[in-house]
Amino acid sequence: MVNPGKNSRITAVRLPLNILKEIDAIAGKGNRSKFILSAIEKELKRQKRLAFIQKEEGFITGKLVPDRRPEEGDDTLAFINRLREKNVRSDD
């Protein structure tokens, strides 16, 4: 996670009270900024990956990946999402 330090700016963001309560319950009061910064960084990385995958749609073909399902065809996003689901289940 990036340390805001000198290269940062205070930005006012309006959030619903129920969201603030959830953040406080998870991160603890006084840690909202760190929690929100971490969440934003993760979402930015996710959005960048998604943009790349969509740009490169079809770069993973059935010939390159032996366990690819026929219904996925050359749908790279469907294939990657299936792999992620598999990894999440194995982490439990």
Disulfide bonds with the S-S distance in Angstrom:
none
